[in-house]
Amino acid sequence: MTTSDAIVVPELYSGYPGVAFGGYVAGVLAGASGAGTVRVDFRGPVPVEEPVRLAGTDDGGAELGESERPLATARPAELALDVPRAPSWEEASAAADRFRAEPPQAVVDCFGCGLRSPDRGLRVYCSPVPGRDLVATAWTPSPALAGPGGLLPDALVWGALDCPGHWAGRFLGTQRPGAVTASLTGTVLRPVTAGEPHVSYAWLLSESGRKHTMGVALATAAGELCALSEALWIDPRPAA
């Protein structure tokens, strides 16, 4: 991408109210950059239903927002993760059932993990898997979200790499409600077919003060990896 354009993020793809869902934004920027593995840094909230400049950058990446103060930037990157074995479909299904039965505190109407209908959200409902240091969800992306050939658009695959990190920080670490994605480094390894069963899972890598770093993976129900990410989440500043 060498020229600038404008995109409008539909309200459907919101994370917090009025703010575009970070995983979707990251996926759009990753697609604009064209690199196989991309790091996306978030510098400010991206609005929904408003035109926002999207442009390529000299380093082979892309940026969203004005060049002087971009809201999000993407650049080619490398990703080295020690990925744990995927939970079984049964383990992930039980974890998702526990999330739905007793939603955690401060669940919002998020495109990724909000309690929406299948045609209006990803419904990535991660909770801890007993005996494993990770959170997981069974996930069957709705055919209503599919693109050509029944494949899920990569921007939505990136969406499945966002919220699991949040819930790993909440359930396995000290992350607070209201945390936001500060950066997401990810790669899509194989196409994801809508209507097919998958497992999305995440684990805690490190914590330091308000910063929480998690690994996230998306796999088929048989355990074949589809996508990976490393996510940095930052807690809100304490009230003065």
RATAQUI-V753592 format. One record per pair of residues at least 24 apart in sequence whose ideal C-beta (glycine too) atoms are under 8 Angstrom apart, sorted by the first residue. I is the first residue (numbers start at 0). J is the second residue. Records with the same first field share a line. If there is no record, write none. Layout:
I = J + J
This chain:
0 = 31 + 32 + 33 + 53 + 54 + 55 + 61
1 = 55
2 = 54 + 55
3 = 52 + 53 + 54 + 55
4 = 52 + 53 + 54
5 = 50 + 51 + 52 + 53
6 = 50 + 51 + 53 + 63
7 = 48 + 49 + 50 + 51
8 = 45 + 46 + 47 + 48 + 51
9 = 47 + 48
10 = 47 + 48
11 = 110 + 119
12 = 47 + 110
13 = 47 + 108 + 109 + 110
14 = 107 + 109 + 110 + 111
15 = 44 + 107 + 109 + 179
16 = 107 + 108
17 = 44 + 46 + 47
18 = 44 + 45 + 46 + 47
19 = 44 + 45 + 46 + 47
20 = 109 + 110 + 111 + 158 + 161
21 = 161 + 179 + 180 + 183
22 = 111 + 157 + 158 + 159 + 160 + 161 + 162 + 180 + 183
23 = 110 + 154 + 155 + 157 + 158
24 = 63 + 71
25 = 71 + 73 + 157 + 160 + 161 + 180 + 183 + 185
26 = 152 + 153 + 154 + 155 + 156 + 157 + 158
27 = 53 + 63 + 154
28 = 53 + 60 + 61 + 62 + 63 + 71 + 72 + 73
29 = 73 + 153 + 154 + 157 + 185
30 = 153 + 154
31 = 55 + 61 + 73
32 = 59 + 60 + 61 + 73 + 74 + 75
33 = 59
34 = 59 + 60 + 74 + 75 + 76
35 = 75 + 186
36 = 75 + 76 + 77 + 78 + 184 + 185 + 186
37 = 73 + 74 + 75 + 76 + 184 + 185 + 186
38 = 73 + 74 + 75 + 76 + 182 + 183 + 184
39 = 71 + 72 + 73 + 182 + 183 + 184 + 185
40 = 71 + 72 + 73 + 181 + 182
41 = 70 + 71 + 179 + 180 + 181 + 182 + 183
42 = 68 + 69 + 70 + 71 + 72
43 = 68 + 70 + 71
44 = 70
45 = 70 + 71
76 = 184
78 = 184 + 185 + 186 + 227 + 228 + 229
80 = 214 + 216 + 227 + 229
81 = 214
82 = 214 + 216 + 224 + 227
83 = 131 + 132 + 133 + 200 + 202 + 216
84 = 222
85 = 135 + 198 + 200 + 216 + 218 + 222 + 224
86 = 128 + 131 + 133 + 135 + 198 + 200
87 = 198
88 = 137 + 196 + 198 + 220
90 = 128 + 131 + 135
91 = 128 + 135 + 136 + 137 + 138 + 198 + 199 + 200
92 = 137
93 = 128
94 = 124 + 125 + 126 + 127 + 128 + 134 + 135 + 136 + 137
95 = 124 + 125 + 126 + 135 + 136 + 137 + 138
97 = 126
98 = 124 + 125 + 126 + 136
99 = 124
103 = 166 + 169 + 170
104 = 176
105 = 176 + 177
109 = 162
110 = 158
111 = 158 + 159 + 161 + 162
112 = 162 + 165 + 166
117 = 141 + 143
118 = 143 + 144
121 = 155 + 158 + 159 + 162
123 = 158 + 159 + 162 + 163 + 199
125 = 162 + 163 + 166 + 167 + 170 + 199 + 200 + 201
126 = 166 + 170
127 = 170 + 171
128 = 200
132 = 171 + 202 + 203
133 = 167 + 171 + 200 + 201 + 202
134 = 163 + 166 + 167 + 170 + 171 + 200 + 201 + 202
135 = 163 + 198 + 199 + 200 + 201
136 = 163 + 198 + 199 + 200
137 = 196 + 197 + 198 + 220
138 = 196 + 197 + 198 + 199 + 217
139 = 194 + 195 + 196 + 197
140 = 191 + 193 + 194 + 195 + 197
141 = 193 + 194
142 = 193 + 194
143 = 193
144 = 193
145 = 192 + 193 + 194
149 = 192 + 193 + 194
150 = 190 + 191 + 192 + 193
151 = 190 + 191 + 192 + 193
153 = 187
156 = 187 + 191 + 217 + 225 + 226
157 = 183 + 185 + 187 + 226 + 228
159 = 191 + 197 + 199 + 217 + 226
160 = 185 + 199 + 215 + 217 + 226 + 227 + 228 + 230
161 = 215 + 228 + 230
163 = 199 + 200 + 201 + 213 + 215
164 = 201 + 213 + 214 + 215 + 228 + 230 + 232
165 = 230 + 232
166 = 201
167 = 201 + 202 + 203 + 213 + 215
168 = 203 + 206 + 211 + 213 + 232
171 = 202 + 203
172 = 203 + 206 + 211
173 = 206 + 211
174 = 206 + 211 + 232 + 234
175 = 234 + 235
177 = 234 + 235
178 = 211 + 232 + 233 + 234 + 235
179 = 232 + 233 + 235
180 = 230 + 231 + 232
181 = 210 + 231 + 232 + 233
182 = 230 + 231
183 = 228 + 229 + 230 + 231
184 = 228 + 229 + 230
185 = 215 + 226 + 227 + 228 + 229
186 = 226 + 227 + 228
187 = 225 + 226
188 = 224 + 225 + 226 + 227
189 = 223 + 224 + 225 + 226
190 = 225
191 = 217 + 225 + 226
195 = 219 + 220
196 = 220
197 = 225
198 = 222
201 = 230
204 = 229
209 = 233 + 234 + 236
210 = 234
